[in-house]
Amino acid sequence: MIWLDREINTINYLPDFLKEFREFGALAEAENPELLYAWDVYEELLKNQFVNDSGEPGVKRWEAILGLLPKGSDTLDIRRFRILARLNEKLPYTRRILEQQLAALCGEDGYLVEIRNGEYTLAVRVAMAAKAKFEEVGSLLRRIVPANMVIDLSLLYSSHSKLAGHTHAELSTYSHEQLRNEVF
């Protein structure tokens, strides 16, 4: 295994007069795989410190720290997303902070937010491209939206204006449900 674009060979660290002895050469050969394994473990530990680079062990640790329970069908990316969503929560809860958090979760064009002050309602529409993250967005909203506001969360379905650039022949291969619910 290569770490930092170089091979590790402990024989190179011995003084020249010890390199002549077979025993030290055999020791160096026996130690090399162990040291390479130690470097790999160290490298994995470093990667697991950052959510975006974490592997399975790092994600499990983050979930334990944050009290998250993964679903059996969750991919590693969805689990990382859920961790990032929880880490991105911070006070105070303003519209600007909410939009920053939604942008981090769904992308800049992945959501719409509308506050209906007279009705004490927060309407959030999640784009179809971020459909897999819908449940996590709902969880985020339940944690940070004030208790006196109603949360109106739904998917941002394809509208006529989004499909207007396509011809009838192009769209006729899809069902109404596919046109409404799929990403184009």
C-alpha contacts under 8 A as a table, 3 or more apart, distances in Angstrom:
res1	aa1	res2	aa2	distance
1	M	7	E	7.07
1	M	36	L	6.25
1	M	40	D	7.90
2	I	5	D	5.62
2	I	6	R	5.40
2	I	7	E	5.28
2	I	8	I	7.57
2	I	36	L	7.78
3	W	6	R	5.77
3	W	7	E	6.87
3	W	8	I	7.96
3	W	36	L	7.93
3	W	39	W	7.05
3	W	40	D	7.60
8	I	32	N	6.68
8	I	35	L	7.67
8	I	36	L	6.89
9	N	12	N	6.01
9	N	13	Y	7.83
9	N	28	A	7.14
9	N	29	E	7.71
9	N	32	N	5.89
10	T	13	Y	5.36
10	T	14	L	7.12
10	T	28	A	5.33
10	T	29	E	7.72
10	T	31	E	7.33
10	T	32	N	6.41
11	I	14	L	5.48
11	I	19	K	6.78
11	I	24	F	7.64
11	I	25	G	6.38
11	I	28	A	5.33
11	I	29	E	7.77
14	L	18	L	6.29
14	L	19	K	6.37
15	P	18	L	5.57
15	P	19	K	6.65
16	D	19	K	5.25
16	D	20	E	7.23
17	F	20	E	5.91
17	F	21	F	7.95
18	L	21	F	5.69
18	L	24	F	6.76
19	K	22	R	7.65
19	K	24	F	6.54
19	K	25	G	6.49
20	E	24	F	7.99
20	E	25	G	7.89
21	F	24	F	5.63
21	F	25	G	6.62
22	R	25	G	5.06
22	R	26	A	6.15
23	E	26	A	5.10
23	E	27	L	6.14
24	F	27	L	4.91
24	F	28	A	6.06
25	G	28	A	5.10
25	G	29	E	6.24
26	A	29	E	5.10
26	A	30	A	6.17
27	L	30	A	5.06
27	L	31	E	6.10
28	A	31	E	5.08
28	A	32	N	6.09
29	E	32	N	5.37
29	E	33	P	7.57
30	A	33	P	6.63
30	A	34	E	7.45
31	E	34	E	5.24
31	E	35	L	6.13
32	N	35	L	5.18
32	N	36	L	6.10
33	P	36	L	5.05
33	P	37	Y	6.06
34	E	37	Y	5.07
34	E	38	A	6.18
35	L	38	A	4.91
35	L	39	W	6.17
36	L	39	W	5.05
36	L	40	D	6.21
37	Y	40	D	5.02
37	Y	41	V	6.23
38	A	41	V	5.12
38	A	42	Y	6.10
39	W	42	Y	4.93
39	W	43	E	6.00
40	D	43	E	5.03
40	D	44	E	6.13
41	V	44	E	5.05
41	V	45	L	6.17
42	Y	45	L	5.04
42	Y	46	L	6.31
43	E	46	L	5.11
43	E	47	K	6.30
44	E	47	K	5.06
44	E	48	N	6.14
44	E	55	G	7.92
45	L	48	N	5.14
45	L	49	Q	6.64
45	L	58	G	7.90
46	L	49	Q	5.47
46	L	50	F	7.67
47	K	50	F	5.85
47	K	53	D	5.33
47	K	54	S	5.52
47	K	55	G	7.68
48	N	51	V	6.60
48	N	53	D	6.35
48	N	54	S	4.20
48	N	55	G	6.43
48	N	57	P	7.46
48	N	58	G	4.50
48	N	59	V	7.45
49	Q	53	D	7.94
49	Q	54	S	6.99
49	Q	58	G	7.16
50	F	53	D	5.56
50	F	54	S	6.00
51	V	54	S	5.09
51	V	58	G	7.54
51	V	59	V	7.08
51	V	62	W	7.89
51	V	80	R	6.25
51	V	83	I	7.45
51	V	84	L	7.14
52	N	80	R	6.70
54	S	57	P	7.49
54	S	58	G	5.02
54	S	59	V	5.91
54	S	80	R	7.97
55	G	58	G	5.39
55	G	59	V	6.13
55	G	76	L	7.84
56	E	59	V	5.19
56	E	60	K	6.12
56	E	76	L	7.17
57	P	60	K	5.13
57	P	61	R	6.25
58	G	61	R	5.08
58	G	62	W	6.23
59	V	62	W	5.09
59	V	63	E	6.11
59	V	76	L	7.76
59	V	79	R	7.14
59	V	80	R	6.63
60	K	63	E	5.10
60	K	64	A	6.22
61	R	64	A	5.08
61	R	65	I	6.22
62	W	65	I	5.05
62	W	66	L	6.15
62	W	83	I	6.91
63	E	66	L	5.18
63	E	67	G	5.67
63	E	68	L	4.73
63	E	69	L	6.76
63	E	70	P	7.81
63	E	83	I	6.81
64	A	67	G	5.08
64	A	68	L	6.38
65	I	68	L	7.93
66	L	83	I	7.62
66	L	86	R	7.59
68	L	83	I	7.86
70	P	74	D	6.56
70	P	79	R	6.72
71	K	74	D	5.34
74	D	77	D	7.97
74	D	78	I	5.91
74	D	79	R	6.39
75	T	78	I	5.26
75	T	79	R	6.33
76	L	79	R	5.07
76	L	80	R	6.14
77	D	80	R	5.04
77	D	81	F	6.07
78	I	81	F	4.87
78	I	82	R	6.18
78	I	132	A	7.77
78	I	133	K	7.34
79	R	82	R	5.08
79	R	83	I	6.33
80	R	83	I	5.08
80	R	84	L	6.17
81	F	84	L	5.09
81	F	85	A	6.07
81	F	105	L	7.08
81	F	133	K	7.92
82	R	85	A	5.02
82	R	86	R	6.35
82	R	136	E	6.38
83	I	86	R	5.22
83	I	87	L	6.21
84	L	87	L	4.96
84	L	88	N	5.95
84	L	105	L	7.91
85	A	88	N	5.22
85	A	89	E	6.74
85	A	101	Q	7.40
85	A	104	A	7.90
85	A	105	L	6.47
85	A	136	E	7.60
85	A	140	L	7.17
86	R	89	E	5.60
86	R	140	L	7.47
87	L	90	K	7.96
88	N	101	Q	6.34
89	E	101	Q	7.18
89	E	140	L	7.99
89	E	144	I	7.81
90	K	93	Y	7.22
92	P	97	I	7.58
93	Y	97	I	6.06
93	Y	98	L	6.61
93	Y	144	I	6.65
93	Y	145	V	7.41
94	T	97	I	5.17
94	T	98	L	6.10
95	R	98	L	4.96
95	R	99	E	6.06
96	R	99	E	5.13
96	R	100	Q	6.18
97	I	100	Q	4.99
97	I	101	Q	6.19
98	L	101	Q	5.14
98	L	102	L	6.14
99	E	102	L	4.99
99	E	103	A	5.94
99	E	113	V	7.57
100	Q	103	A	5.05
100	Q	104	A	6.18
101	Q	104	A	5.05
101	Q	105	L	6.26
102	L	105	L	5.00
102	L	106	C	5.70
102	L	107	G	7.20
102	L	108	E	8.00
102	L	111	Y	7.08
102	L	137	V	7.49
103	A	106	C	5.27
103	A	107	G	4.48
103	A	108	E	4.75
103	A	109	D	7.53
103	A	110	G	7.05
103	A	111	Y	7.54
104	A	107	G	5.73
104	A	108	E	7.57
105	L	133	K	7.66
105	L	137	V	7.67
106	C	109	D	7.51
106	C	110	G	4.77
106	C	111	Y	6.62
106	C	126	V	7.51
106	C	127	A	7.80
106	C	130	A	5.61
106	C	133	K	7.39
107	G	110	G	4.97
107	G	111	Y	7.67
108	E	111	Y	7.40
109	D	112	L	7.93
109	D	127	A	7.70
110	G	126	V	5.97
110	G	127	A	4.78
110	G	128	M	7.82
110	G	129	A	6.97
110	G	130	A	6.36
111	Y	124	V	6.90
111	Y	125	R	5.36
111	Y	126	V	4.44
111	Y	127	A	5.43
111	Y	156	L	7.45
112	L	123	A	7.96
112	L	124	V	5.60
112	L	125	R	5.03
112	L	126	V	6.69
112	L	156	L	7.98
113	V	122	L	7.28
113	V	123	A	5.79
113	V	124	V	4.67
113	V	125	R	6.63
114	E	122	L	5.97
114	E	123	A	5.02
114	E	124	V	6.46
115	I	120	Y	7.64
115	I	121	T	6.02
115	I	122	L	4.67
115	I	123	A	6.19
116	R	119	E	5.53
116	R	120	Y	5.93
116	R	121	T	5.12
116	R	122	L	6.26
116	R	123	A	7.62
117	N	120	Y	4.99
117	N	121	T	6.59
118	G	121	T	7.92
120	Y	148	N	7.03
120	Y	149	M	4.87
120	Y	150	V	6.21
121	T	149	M	5.24
121	T	150	V	4.57
121	T	151	I	5.96
121	T	152	D	6.88
122	L	149	M	6.65
122	L	150	V	6.11
122	L	151	I	5.07
122	L	152	D	5.93
123	A	151	I	6.15
123	A	152	D	4.51
123	A	153	L	5.90
124	V	151	I	7.66
124	V	152	D	6.17
124	V	153	L	4.91
124	V	154	S	6.59
125	R	153	L	5.91
125	R	154	S	5.08
125	R	155	L	5.15
125	R	156	L	4.99
126	V	130	A	6.56
126	V	131	K	6.97
126	V	134	F	6.67
126	V	153	L	7.69
126	V	154	S	6.35
126	V	155	L	4.72
126	V	156	L	5.20
127	A	130	A	5.51
127	A	131	K	6.56
127	A	155	L	5.91
127	A	156	L	4.67
127	A	157	Y	7.02
128	M	131	K	4.84
128	M	155	L	6.44
128	M	156	L	6.17
128	M	157	Y	6.55
128	M	158	S	7.93
128	M	181	N	6.92
128	M	182	E	6.63
128	M	183	V	5.82
129	A	132	A	7.94
129	A	183	V	6.04
130	A	133	K	5.42
130	A	134	F	6.71
131	K	134	F	5.19
131	K	155	L	7.27
132	A	135	E	7.41
133	K	136	E	5.33
133	K	137	V	6.29
134	F	137	V	5.17
134	F	138	G	6.36
134	F	155	L	7.67
135	E	138	G	5.05
135	E	139	S	6.28
136	E	139	S	4.92
136	E	140	L	6.15
137	V	140	L	5.01
137	V	141	L	6.20
138	G	141	L	5.11
138	G	142	R	6.19
138	G	153	L	6.96
139	S	142	R	5.17
139	S	143	R	6.36
140	L	143	R	5.24
140	L	144	I	6.29
141	L	144	I	5.33
141	L	145	V	5.42
141	L	151	I	7.45
142	R	145	V	5.96
142	R	151	I	7.81
145	V	149	M	6.92
145	V	151	I	7.86
146	P	149	M	5.79
147	A	150	V	7.76
157	Y	180	R	5.57
157	Y	181	N	5.87
158	S	162	K	6.18
158	S	163	L	7.23
158	S	179	L	6.78
158	S	180	R	4.92
158	S	181	N	6.59
158	S	182	E	7.51
158	S	183	V	7.68
159	S	162	K	5.34
159	S	163	L	6.54
159	S	180	R	7.16
160	H	163	L	5.16
160	H	164	A	5.80
161	S	164	A	5.14
161	S	165	G	7.89
162	K	165	G	7.11
163	L	166	H	5.73
164	A	167	T	7.60
166	H	170	E	6.25
166	H	171	L	6.75
167	T	170	E	5.24
167	T	171	L	6.40
168	H	171	L	5.11
168	H	172	S	5.86
169	A	172	S	5.20
169	A	173	T	7.32
170	E	173	T	6.41
171	L	174	Y	5.72
171	L	179	L	7.65
172	S	175	S	7.33
174	Y	178	Q	5.86
174	Y	179	L	6.25
175	S	178	Q	5.13
175	S	179	L	6.25
176	H	179	L	5.13
176	H	180	R	6.20
177	E	180	R	5.09
177	E	181	N	5.86
178	Q	181	N	5.17
178	Q	182	E	5.31
179	L	182	E	5.89
